[in-house]
Amino acid sequence: MATKALRRPANRPERSAYSRPVGGPSKSVCIYWAAGRCTKESCRFLHPGAPESSMNLHISKQKALVWTREETSTGKGNAYNAPQKNNAAQKGNAYNAHQKSIAAQKGNATQKSNPGPTSNATQTSNAIQKSQVCKYWVDGNCVKGDRCLYLHKWFSGKGFSMLAKLQGHKKAVTGIALPERSNKLYSADKDGAARVWDCYNGQCDRVVNLSDEAGCLVSEGPWIFIGVPNLVKAWNIESNAEFNLDGPAGQVHAIVVGKEMLFAGAQDGVIYVWKGCPQTNSFVPAATLKGHTGPVVCLIVGANRLYSGSVDHTIRVWDLDTLQCVMTLKGHSGVVMSLICWDKFLLSCSLDCTIKVWAATERGSLEVTYTHSEEHGVLDLAGMTDPETKPILLCSCNDNSVRLLELPSFSERGRLFAKREIRRIGVGPGGLFFSGDATGLVSVWKWMEPYNKVESS
């Protein structure tokens, strides 16, 4: 029996259901198109308008998050810039995208393909980046190694080094002092403990329970003075004599000694004064200096004057002979955190992100002659000289670092870094200096002798 050949109409085109034009015979909306994932070039179901692909939106967000995460690991995350990066990032290759970002920061596309002299702008940018410690390295989890744009060490600059890290305090360090003719370093913290460290082995020899939070610790001769709420603890390290000096109201934030008198700035805005009594080797109340309308947080003595800085944004100048306020300086717009005297000048720092230099005028008043600005609030100041006798200002900023600035130019010599803000800076003999941060860590630093001086000796 003959088999009939199957015939098709000559005018009927060859096509499958997948090659039918959009909006074909079916009047139903494509459910895959509605979900944003129809992959057919010519679907037989309706695609009524431009697809609003939720899947594409999700992918876009995902790439932005990946890019931001990579950028954050270098301390430069910016979600706004993430979708605007190169094609490698848009295709989801975070590693290549990050590599392109690094190359872009080092120079333009031409410099990447044909390396040449680095521009001044690029050098400045790299210098700024390398003056910041990698926060991921600080936490022990930076995975970039040599590719990281930030420092993997606790300081930047030359001419000094870290000698030791003294661990033991549980809260922020509020005072550090190395008394004269002593081989013991003293420190105190907000946890109410004072520690005595051996300068030879770095071990803690003794822990003194202060029974309350320490606001400050200073040394003068054989004496250690510690400010706590409502009193000052006085401790003679040679005779082991101890005294509690009552009188202050609230926390004692600052202590200084000058002209055989002890001054303590307290929470109530009053400066309490004691005079030394040689007969009893103790101290007797002498006066109370009133004028500040906020807590007194810093004190310094220089040129027969006492200078006090307060939360009320002012600096008051007191005559040490009469114990009277002779002028009030109103130059800061924030809390005056620290004061030092250098040469004929008074230097003050504040949470308003400035360091001000005050100088005497012909009329006898003090006026600001220079203002140095920092990006962050300034917490503490200390002064010393380097091995070449150049004056150096140690400036603790509210970004977990200390700037080492040359005076009078304020040019930066280096930086010290910490996990948290450095609340106190201390200075010792022989080029030693100290920093205490909010984690309770005390770091010991030292200026190194110049190479040519070592060679000549």
Secondary structure, DSSP 8 states (H G I E B T S, - for coil): ---------TT-----GGGS-SS-S--SB-HHHHTT----SS-SSB--SS---HHHHHHHHHHHHHHHHHHHTTT---TTTGGGS-HHHHTT-HHHHHHHHHHHHHS-HHHHHS-----HHHHHHHHHHTTSB-HHHHTT----GGG-SSBSSSEEESSEEEEEEE---SS-EEEEE--TT-SEEEEEETTSEEEEEETTT--EEEEEE-SS---EEEEETTEEEEEETTEEEEEETTT--EEEEE---S-EEEEEEETTEEEEEETTS-EEEEEEETTTTEEEEEEEE---SS-EEEEEEETTEEEEEETTS-EEEEETTT--EEEEE---SS-EEEEEEETTEEEEEETTSEEEEEEE-TTS-EEEEEEEE-SS-EEEEEEEE-TT--EEEEEEETTTEEEEEETTT--EEEEEE-SS-EEEEEE-STTEEEEEETTS-EEEEEE---HHHHHH-
